[in-house]
Amino acid sequence: ARVRAVLDLSNRPHFESDLPLDEEYVGGGGGDGSPCGGDACGGAMPLCGTLLSCEMLHHVFLSLTMEARASVHLELREDGCAPGHTLDLALAAARAYGAALGVAIRLDPRRRGKVASSKGTLSK
């Protein structure tokens, strides 16, 4: 899966995501703990199983965004949509979010210490 994250440390928190978190658990775990909801995987152990629900994954990104007072958009670029695809989505989203946050907090030497805002502040 490929996910693009756009992040702005704007002090105006907002979170948007179009990720299709359409399985109950990250990795597609069924109620029996298997990644495919039964013996369809040949008894293979799930990577996530029923450890993290897709609803909670969305909550993690939402909470992180709100507490950082950032504006974040997670956009799906490519997804295989195979059973268990939410694990790939979760990993791609976390990777993209982290990369975008890393860019956002990096000091830009061209600004020479000035705030990255046309208003001169990020607090109002």
N, C-alpha and C positions, 0 to 999 in steps of 0.2 A: 504494500500500500504506500501511496505517496500523499502526504498532507503538507499544505502550506500554512504557516502561521504568520499573521501580521499582528504586531504588538506595538502599542504606543503607551509609554508611561506618562499618561496625561492627567492623572489625578481625577479622571472622569471614568469610573469603572463601568465596563460593559463587556459582555461575553456573547459571541455568536459562534455557532458551529453547524455545519451541514453534514457532519459525520453520521453515517447510517449505523448507529449502535442498535441494531435490530435483533440482537440475540439477548437472552436473559443474562448470561454471564460473559465476561470477557474471555474470548477463546471458544465461545459456543458451548460451554459446559451445560449439560442437561441436569435435571434434578438428581440423577444418579451419580453425578461427579464425572461423567465421561465427556470428552470434548464434543462429541457428535450426538449426544442424547441417547446412547445405547451402545450396542455391540457393533455398530457400523464401522468403528475404527479398528476392529480386530482386537479389542481389549487393550489398546495402547493407553498409557497413562496420560492424562491431560496435563497441559502446561500450566493452566490456571484453574481448570475445573470450576468449582463454585466458590472461589476465594474472593472474587471481585465482580459485583454486578455491573452491567453497563450503565445503569442509572447512577451508581456511585462514581464511576469513571467520569461521567459528565459533571457530577457534583465536585469532584476533585479539581477539574479545570476551572469550573465556575468559582469555587471558593478561592483558589489561588489567584485568579484574576481580580476578584473583588477585594481581597485583602492587600494585593499589590497596588490597588487603585489604578489598574491599567485598562486599556481597551484592547481586546484580543478577538481576532477572527481566525477560526480554524476552518480551512477549506480543503475538501477532499479533491485530490488531483487524479488519483488512480486507485482502484480497488478491485481485487479479484472476485469478491463476493462469494467465495467458496465457504462451506461450513467452517466456522472457527475464524473467519476473517476479522472479527473484532479484536483479536489479539494483535494482528498486524496493524490494524488501525490505531490501537492504543499505543503501541510502540512508536509508530510513525508520528502520531500526534505529540507524544512526549518529547521525541527527538526534535521536532519542528518548534515546539513551544520553547524548549531549552535553548535552541540556536537563536531564535528570535529575541529571547530575553538577554542572551549574551551580547547580541549586537546592540540592543537598546541601552544597556548599562555601560557599554564601552565609551570611554572618553574620546571625543573627537578633537584632535589637536588643532584643527582649523578654527574651532570656536574660541580657543584661548580662554577657557574657563567660563564663558557665557552660557546662560541657560538656553537649551534648545527649544525656544518658544518665541513666536512673534510678539507675544504679550509680555515677555520678560520674566514670566513666572509660571510655574506649574501648579501652584497651590490655590489659585482663585478661579 
